[in-house]
C-alpha cells in the first residue's frame, strides 16, 4: 500500500491522465487506478503508484492506498454508474475532498447530492486543477496568453496588517493587484494606504513565474 501521497485519481482517461501528469510534473506523486491495464501503462514510467483494479469498491481503493489521500479526483465521465459508485465509496471512506468529473447537469446534480465536488473538465482544466491543488493559497486562476495569468489567491498570513505600499507586491514580485475581495465586498480602488485584513482574497495579475514566486513566498 502506498503511503504519504496526498492525491489520488480514479480513471485514467484523457482528463485523469493529464491531471496525473500535471501533478507529478509539479513535484508531487499520485496514486492512480483504472480498470484498463493499457491506460495504467501510460503512467507507469512516471510513478510506481499506478494500479489496475478489477472492481470499484472500498477494498480495491484501500489496497491501492486511496483511503489515505487528502484529495481524490474521479475522472470517470461516460460511465455514470461507475462514476457515482466511485464517488460514494470515496465519501464512505471519509476521504476529506472528493472531486468528480461530470458529463451532464443531471450527473453533476447526483454527484453533489452524495457529497462530491463537481467539475466539467477538458485537458486544460486538468492543468488548472493541478495548479490549485498544488498551492493552498490559490483559489482560482485564468490563464492569459504569453505566459501571464490572473489569479485569485487567499491573503498570505504574513501580509495581514500591512498596507499595499508596505507589501509592495509590484516591486518585490512584479505582480499587480486588480482587486481585493473582503467578505461580500469587492474593493476595486486599490489605494497605497489600503490595509490588508485576515480573510482577504487578492485578485492578482502577472507572469506565471512572478505569480509562482509570490505563492511560494
C-alpha positions in Angstrom: 0.0 0.0 0.0 1.3 3.5 -0.9 1.9 6.0 1.9 2.1 9.7 2.4 0.6 10.6 -1.0 -1.9 13.4 -0.9 -3.6 12.9 -4.3 -5.5 10.0 -5.8 -7.0 9.7 -9.3 -9.6 7.1 -10.3 -9.9 6.7 -14.0 -7.1 7.4 -16.5 -8.9 8.7 -19.5 -7.7 11.9 -21.2 -8.6 14.0 -18.2 -7.3 11.7 -15.4 -4.1 11.0 -17.2 -3.5 14.7 -17.9 -4.2 15.6 -14.3 -1.9 12.9 -13.0 1.0 14.0 -15.2 0.5 17.7 -14.3 0.6 16.9 -10.5 3.7 14.7 -10.9 5.5 17.3 -13.1 4.7 19.8 -10.4 6.7 17.8 -7.9 4.0 15.6 -6.1 3.2 12.0 -6.6 -0.3 10.5 -7.1 -2.0 7.2 -6.6 -3.8 6.4 -9.8 -6.1 3.5 -10.6 -8.0 2.2 -13.6 -9.7 -1.0 -14.7 -7.8 -0.9 -18.0 -4.2 -2.1 -17.9 -3.4 -0.3 -21.2 -4.3 3.0 -19.5 -2.3 2.4 -16.4 0.7 1.6 -18.5 0.7 5.2 -19.9 1.6 6.5 -16.4 3.9 3.7 -15.2 7.0 5.4 -16.4 6.2 8.4 -14.1 5.1 6.7 -10.9 5.2 3.3 -9.2 1.8 4.1 -7.6 -0.4 3.2 -10.5 -2.7 0.2 -10.2 -5.1 -1.9 -12.2 -8.3 -2.6 -10.2 -10.9 -5.1 -11.2 -13.8 -3.7 -9.2 -14.9 -0.3 -7.9 -15.2 -0.9 -4.2 -13.7 0.0 -0.9 -11.3 -2.9 -0.7 -9.7 -2.1 -4.0 -9.4 1.6 -3.0 -7.9 0.7 0.4 -5.4 -1.8 -1.2 -4.2 1.0 -3.5 -3.9 3.4 -0.7 -6.6 5.9 -1.8 -8.2 5.9 1.7 -5.0 7.7 2.9 -5.2 10.5 0.3 -6.4 14.0 1.2 -7.9 14.6 -2.3 -9.3 12.0 -4.7 -10.3 13.0 -8.2 -12.7 10.8 -10.1 -12.0 11.0 -13.8 -14.7 8.6 -14.9 -17.2 10.5 -17.2 -19.1 8.4 -19.6 -20.0 5.6 -17.3 -22.2 7.4 -14.9 -22.9 4.4 -12.7 -19.2 3.7 -12.2 -18.6 7.4 -11.5 -21.3 7.6 -8.9 -20.2 4.3 -7.3 -16.6 5.5 -7.1 -17.6 8.8 -5.5 -19.8 7.1 -3.0 -17.1 4.7 -2.0 -14.6 7.5 -1.5 -17.1 9.5 0.6 -17.8 6.5 2.7 -14.0 6.1 3.2 -14.1 9.6 4.7 -11.6 11.0 2.2 -11.6 14.7 3.0 -12.0 16.0 -0.5 -13.7 14.1 -3.4 -13.8 15.8 -6.8 -15.7 14.1 -9.6 -15.9 14.8 -13.4 -19.4 15.2 -14.7 -20.6 15.0 -18.3 -24.1 16.4 -17.8 -26.0 18.6 -15.4 -28.0 15.6 -14.2 -24.8 13.7 -13.5 -23.5 16.7 -11.6 -26.6 17.1 -9.5 -26.4 13.5 -8.3 -22.7 13.8 -7.5 -23.4 16.9 -5.5 -26.2 15.1 -3.7 -23.9 12.4 -2.4 -21.3 15.0 -1.3 -18.8 15.3 -4.1 -17.4 18.4 -5.7 -18.1 18.6 -9.4 -16.0 19.7 -12.4 -16.7 19.8 -16.1 -13.2 19.4 -17.4 -11.3 19.4 -20.6 -7.5 18.8 -20.7 -6.7 22.5 -19.9 -9.0 22.2 -16.8 -6.8 19.4 -15.6 -3.8 21.6 -15.6 -5.9 24.3 -13.8 -7.0 21.9 -11.1 -3.4 20.6 -10.6 -2.3 24.2 -10.0 -5.0 25.0 -7.4 -4.4 21.7 -5.6 -0.6 22.3 -5.5 -0.8 25.7 -3.7 -3.2 26.3 -0.8 -3.2 30.0 -1.5 -4.6 29.6 -5.0 -8.4 29.6 -5.2 -8.7 30.0 -8.9 -6.8 31.3 -11.9 -7.3 32.3 -15.5 -4.5 31.8 -18.0 -3.9 34.6 -20.4 -1.7 34.5 -23.5 2.1 34.5 -23.5 2.7 33.1 -20.0 0.5 35.5 -18.0 -2.4 34.7 -15.6 -5.0 36.3 -13.4 -5.0 34.5 -10.0 -7.5 34.6 -7.2 -5.5 34.0 -4.0 -6.0 33.8 -0.3 -4.1 36.5 1.5 -0.8 35.2 2.9 -0.8 35.5 6.7 2.5 37.5 6.7 0.7 40.3 4.8 -2.1 40.7 7.3 -1.9 44.3 8.8 0.3 45.6 6.0 -0.7 48.3 3.6 -0.5 48.0 -0.1 2.6 50.2 -0.2 4.2 48.2 2.6 3.6 44.9 0.9 4.9 46.4 -2.4 4.0 43.4 -4.5 4.7 45.2 -7.7 8.4 45.8 -6.8 9.0 42.5 -4.9 7.2 40.1 -7.2 6.4 42.1 -10.4 2.6 41.4 -9.9 -0.3 43.8 -9.7 -3.4 43.8 -7.5 -6.6 44.1 -9.6 -9.0 43.9 -6.7 -9.5 42.7 -3.1 -12.5 40.6 -2.1 -13.4 41.3 1.5 -16.5 39.2 2.5 -19.3 40.2 0.2 -17.5 43.5 -0.8 -15.2 43.9 -3.8 -12.6 46.6 -3.4 -11.5 47.7 -6.9 -10.0 51.0 -6.0 -6.6 49.8 -4.7 -5.0 52.7 -2.8 -1.5 52.7 -1.3 -2.9 53.0 2.2 -5.4 50.1 1.9 -4.7 47.7 4.9 -4.9 44.0 4.2 -7.1 42.1 6.6 -7.3 38.5 7.6 -9.6 36.7 5.2 -9.0 39.0 2.3 -8.8 37.4 -1.2 -6.5 39.0 -3.7 -7.1 39.2 -7.4 -3.7 39.4 -9.0 -2.2 39.6 -12.5 1.3 38.9 -13.6 3.6 36.5 -15.4 3.3 32.8 -14.4 6.8 32.9 -13.0 6.2 36.0 -10.9 2.9 34.6 -9.5 4.6 31.4 -8.7 7.3 33.2 -6.8 4.6 35.1 -4.8 2.7 31.9 -4.0 5.9 30.4 -2.6 7.0 33.4 -0.6 
